[in-house]
Amino acid sequence: MGILSLLLWMPALGVVLLAFAPGENSRTIRTLAHFFSTLTLLISLYLLCIYDQHNASTQFSEYVALNPELGSEYALGIDGLSMPMVLLATLLTSVALLASFSITQSIKGYYLCVLLLEFGILGVFLAQDWALFYTFWEVTLIPLFFLIGRWGGKRRHAASLNFVLYTMGGSVFMLISLLAISEYDLEYEGTLMTSMHQMAKNMPWQEQVLVLLGFLLGFGVKLPIFPLHGWLPLAHVEAPSPISILLSGILLKMGAYGLIRVMVMLPEAAHILQPLLVFLALFGMLYGGLLAWRQTDLKAMVAYSSISHMGIVLLGMSTLTETGLTGAVLQMVAHGLIAGAMFLLVGLLYERTHTRNIQDYSSLVQVMPRFTLVMTLVLLASMGLPGSVGFIAELHTLIAGIQYSGALMIFFGIGMLITAAYVMRTIGVLFTGPVRSNWQTIPDLNTTELLAAWVLVAGIVFFGLFPQALIELSAATVSDLSAMIKQRPL
């Protein structure tokens, strides 16, 4: 078994063992889940150590033919685009489990679903066959449906149903696009991403555009882009906070990851649709920022801010330049760490106060100094404060955007100002003013909670001060992808 299969199937092994574990022994169940999530994280870190970041090609490839007649294969591989996402997925899963001690009902089913979700996410980022990619994409729907619908808030059933219907609707268009490309690929025996990439270039530009539009609908739901974002606010608000960490921190990145792959595969269509993509990106930044500004529910604010921040990812990839793609990858990592930390901290605060209304709080700095320090750092990072990884990502994207159209970047600046406005408002309301009598006895973050929060904050600050380590991890692959996009058929 190769290292990628070991990484992929480790959470699945945990699912099997949890299925046979006694359901009434919550301590054993939690220990097993933490063990397998930690082991998966350690394998991904070892993979990082042996990964050659100067090699742009797919590494540690594994291949087993599943159905030669249909051209489906069990094909795994990793490159500079998927490596950061794998690390982010394993890290956030471990953090989410650390934050899951508040789950007290149906513990076995909860942890089983979380590990199954990690299995599906890793499969999406490691798959080198589009049929396998689509299978893992659909696998993630099953545990998320139950995690939101069973352990969510008051409107959990509507939230889980909305999420599944939106995502499945988008998946239909994705499947149609894959089938359209495979019609060209079947003659060459195989549906590996590499061979499909070559075959897609033989498509007429009109078909390329239609196929890319199908992919845009499929991946745009998960990204999300306006107007395909309808599921996101309700799902984020109603999902348990640990699941919101995964939902915002890594699930949204699946859409961006897939869209980058298909834009490289369909460069002619990407250039033709570039104005549309840039418009959707900038509109999403403004739309998400304005709605986040209007929210009084802390979770809803973070949910709408995700639409704005993922607009930066879409803008970066829409520039079709190496700098823009670098900015998109950096923003995917930055948003994963920042949004994950924000949902973690909002969830911990809610467990203590049972309210998410920002107007109910005042001067928490005097009652929860440790929480105040961590939350302030994360909020400032979300507005792109220099010294945070968010600043590095936004700077790359802004430079690429100016190269595309300096005038349009006025809207980028407005989006940043809106973000700064609601971030400073939130800091002011939460941590200043008189201490309210009903909050004087709120316990501060404990050791386990601090560990989970500081792991994410450390990543935000470290990559903000030393971004070269993260940039070089993807540089070779991003350069290669950018060159492929530039090889536009005449």
N, C-alpha and C positions, 0 to 999 in steps of 0.2 A: 504493500500500500504506500503510495506517495504521500508527501507531506501535505499536499492540498486536500487529498481525500481524508487524511487524518484530521485535518482542521475542520473540514466540512462535516464529517460524520461524528465528531466528538459530541456536539449537542444532541444529535439523534440518539447516540448511545445513552446519554443522560435521560432522554425521554423514555427509552425502553426500560431502564432501571427504575425510574420513577413510577412507571406504570405498574410495576410489580411490588413497589414499596408499600408498606401498610399505611393507609390513609390517615389513621388516627395519630400517628407519630409525626407531629409537625416538625420536631427538631431534626429528625432523620431526613425528612424531605427537604428542608431548607439547606441542610449540610450537603446533601447530594447535589442539589441545584447549584449551590455556590462552588462546589468542587469542580463540576464540569464546566461552568462558565469561566472559572479562573484558569482551568487547564487549557481551555480554548484560547483565552487571552495570552497565556504563556506560549502556546504554539505559534500564535500570530506574531508575538515579539521575537521568537526564534526565527521565524520566517523573514522578518525584517532584517535580522542580523546577517542572514545568508543571501539576501536578495541583492542582486547587482544593479544598483541604481543607474549605472552608466550604460546599461543594456536596454535599448528601447523595445526589444521584441518580447513576446510572451515567454515567461520563464516557468520552470517546474511543470511543464505540460504533461498531462495525463490523457490517455485516449483509449477508449474501449468502444467498439462498434456495437450498438444496441439493435438497430434494425437497418441493415444495409439497403434493403429495398426502398425504405422510406427516407434513407439518408440521415437517420438520427444517431447521435453518438453521445456517450458519456465522455465529454471533453472538458477538462479543467485547465486553467492557466491563470497567471497573474502578471500584471504589468504596472507601470507607474501610475496609471489611472485608478486601477482597482486596489492597489496596495494600501493607500491611505484610507479607503473606504472599509476595507477588511479590518484594519486596526481600529478604526472608529466604531465599527459594529461590535467587535469583541469588548472594547473598553466600555461602551455605553451599556451593553448588556450586563456586565459585572456591576456597574454603578446602579443600574435599575434594580438589580437584585438586592444590593445593599440597602436600597431605599424601600424595600418591599416588606419590612417587618411589621408594617401596619396592616397588612393583609392577614385577616384572621379567619376568613370563611373559605371553604373549599380550597385549602392551601395546595393540596396535591395537584388539582386541576390547573391552578394558577401557574405554578412553577413549570408544570409540563408544557403549558401553552407558551410560556416565555422561551423555553429552550427550543421548542418547535419553531417559534418565530425567528430565533437566531439562526437555526438551520436553514430556513428559507432565505433569509437575508444574505447569508454567506454564499448560498448557492447562486443567487443573482449576480454577485460580484465575481465569482470564480468561474462561472459557466463560459465556455468558449464555443458553445453550440446554441443557436437561437431557439431550437426546440427545448433544450434543457433550461435555457434562460427563462422561457415563457412558463415552463412547468414550475420552477422555483418562484417566479413572480406570483403565480396563482396560489402556491402553497402558503405564502405569507398572509393571504386573506383569511384562511381558516382560523388560526390562533387569534388574530386580531379581532375577528368577529366575536369570539367568545370572551376575550379579555375585556373588550369594551362593553359588550352586552351583559356579562355576568358580574363583573366587578366595578362597573362604572357608576356614574351618578344617577340622579332621578330620571333623566331623559336618555339613559344608556341604550335602551332598545331602539329608539329612533336614530341615535348616533351610530350604532353599529350597523343598522340597516342602510343608512345613508352612505356610510363608508363603503360597504360591500357593493351596493348598486352603482355608485359612481365609478369605483375601480373596475368592476366587471364590465360596465359599459365602455370604459376606455380600453379595456383589454380586447374587446371585440374588434375595435379599429386597429389595434396593434397586431392582432392575429391576421386580419385581412391583409395588412401591409406585408407581413412576413410571408404569407402565402403568395402574394404577388411577386415578391423577389424570388421565392423558391421555384417558381415556374421557369425562371432563367437558370437557376442553379442545378436543378435536377439532372440536366443533361451532363453535368460535370461530376455527378455522383458525390454528394456530400452537402451538408448544411453547416459546416463550420463557419464561424464568423469571418475567417480570412477568405475563404472561397466565395462566400456570399458578398463580401466586400468587392471582390473582383467582378462578379457577375452583375452587381447592381449598377456598375458603371456602363454596362452595355444597354441599359434601359433608355428609352427616349426620355428627353427632359420632361415632357408632359407627364409621363408615368412616374418619374422620379418625384415630381412635385406632389402628385396625389398620394404616393406612398409615404412621403415625409409628412404630409398633412395628417395621414392616418396615425403615424407614430407620434406626432405632436399631440393629438387628442389622447392617445393611450398614455404617454409619459407625462403629458401636461396635467392630467388629473392628479397624479402623485406628486408632481413638482412642488406646489400646484401653480397654475397660471390662471388669470382671469379669462373667462368666466367659469372655469372648471374647478373652482376652489370651494364650492358650496358645502362639501362634506367636512372641511377641515376645522372651522371654528367649533362646531358642535362636537366633533369627535375629540378634539383637544380638551374642551371644557369638561366633557362627561367621562373621559377615560381616566382610570386611576393615574395618579401622578407618575409612578414609575413607567407606565406604558406611554404616557405623554413624552417622557424622555426619549424613548425609542421611536415613537411616531414622528416627532419633530427632528430628533437628532440624527436619525439614519434612514427612516422610511422615505422621507422626502427626497433624500439623496439618490435613491434608486431611480426616480424619474429623471433627475439631471444626468446621472450616469448613463442611462439608456439613451437619452436624447443626444449626448455627445457622441456615443457610438454610432448612431444612425446618421448624424450629420456628417461624420467622416465617411460613412459608407455611401452617402448620397450628396457629394459636394456640389454638383450642379444645382440641385434643388435647394440646398442650403444657401447658396448665393442668391438665387431667385427670391427666396422667402426671407432673406435677411432683413429688409425693412419691416416686415410684419413681426419678426422675432424681436427686433429692437423696440418696436412700439409696445408689444406685450410686456417686455421687460420693464420699461420705464413706467408704463401705466400701472403695472403690478406694484412697483416700488411706491408710487404715490398713493395708490388705492389702499394698499395694506397699511402704509404709515398713517394715513388719515383715519382709517377705522381703528387702528391701535390707539391713536390719540383720543378717540371718543370713548374708549372702554373704561368702565369702573371696576369690572371683574379682572383681577390680575391674570388669570389663566387665559381669558379671552384676549387680553392685551398681548400676551406673548404669542398666542395663536395667530393673530392678525399681523404681528410683527414678522412672523415667519414668512408670510406671503411677500412682505416687503424685502426681506433679506434674501429670499430665494429669487426675487426679481434681479438682484445683483448677479446671482449665478447665471441666470438666463441672459443677462446683458453681456457678461463676459464671454460666454460661448457664442453669442450672436455676432460678436465682432469678427469671428473667424480668423483671429490672429493668435500667434503664440502667447503674447502678453495677456490677451483676453482669456484664453483657455487656462493659463496659469492662474489668473485671478479667479476664474470659476472654480477650479479645484481647491484653491486656498479658501475661498468663501464657503465651499461645501464643508470643509474641515472646521473652519471658524464657526459657522452657524451650528454645526453639530455639537461642538463643545459649549458654545454660549447658550443656545436654546436648551440643551440638556441640563446645564447648570441652573438656568432660570426655572424650568419646570420642577427640578428637584427642590429648589429652595421655596418656591411658591407652595409646593405640596407639603413640605415640612412645616411651613407657617400655617397652612390650613388645618393640619392635624392638631395644632395647638390652639387655634382660635375658632375653627369651624366657620370661617367667613373668608371670602376672597374679595370682598368689596374694599377698594382702596380707601374709601372715605371712612371706613371703620377704624383705621389705624392712625397712630400719632406717636412720634418720638420713641420709636423702637430702639434707638441707639442706646438709651439709658437702661433698657430692660434686656435686650438681646445684642450685646456689642459684637459677639462673634458672627452672628447672622448678619448684622449690619455691614461689617467689613466685607464679607464674602459677596453679599447681594449687591453692594455698591460697586465693587470691582466688576462684577458680571454685567450690571446695567451699563456702566461706562464703556465696557468692551463692546456691548451691542450697538453703541452709537459710533463705533470706530475710533475710540480714543487711541492716540499714538502710544505704542508700547504694548498693544494687544494685537493678536493675530487678525482681528477684524479690520484693523487699520491697514495692514499689509495687503489683505485681500481686496479691500475697497480701492486702495491706491492703484494696484495693478489693473483693476477693472476700469477705473476712471481714466488712466492713461490710454488704455485700449479704446475706450469710448471716445476720447478726444481725437484719437487718430481716425476714427470712423466719422464723427461729426461733432465738432466742438460746440456748436450751437445747441444741439440736443442735450448736451451734458449739463445745461442749466437745470433741466428737470432732475437730473441725478443729484445736483446740489440741493435742490428744494427737498428732495426725498431725505437727504441727510439732515437737513434742518428740522424736518418734521420728526424724525427719529430722535434727534437731540431734545426736542421740545417735550415729548412724552416721557423720555428717560429722566430728564431733570425734574419734571413734575412728579414722577413716581418717587424719586429719591427724596424730594422735598416733603411730600405727604407722608411717606412711611417713617421717616427718620427725624423729622423736626417737629416743633410745637410742644405743647404741654403733654405730660404723661397721663393717659387716661386711667382711671382707677381700675377698670376691668381688665387692663393688660399688665398690671404691675407684677403679677406673679407668673408670667409666661416663662417657661424654662428655655434656656438658650440651647444651641445645638450641642448634642452630645458627641462623644469621640467618633463613633461610627458615622454619624451624619457629617461631621467635619471632614473625615477621611474621604467620603464620597464627593463632597463639594470641592475640597482642595485638590483632588486629582484632576478635576476638570479645569479649575482655575489655574493650576500649575501649567497645564497645556496651553491655555489661553495666553498666559504671560510669557512662557518660555518661547513659544513660536512667534510671539510678538516682538521679543527682544532678539531672538536668533532665528529668523525666518528661513535662512539659507538651508537649514537641515530639511525643512519641509518642502521648500522649492526644488532642491536637488533630487529629492525622492521621486518627483514626477517629471523633472525637466526633460529627460531623454525621451520619454514616451510622449509628452506634450509636444515637443519639437517634431517628432515623427508624425503625430496626428495632424499638426498644423500644416506640415508639408503635404500630406495627403489631401487636405482640404484645398490647398492652393493648386493641386494638380487637377484643375477644373477642365473638363472637356470643352474644346472650342466649338 
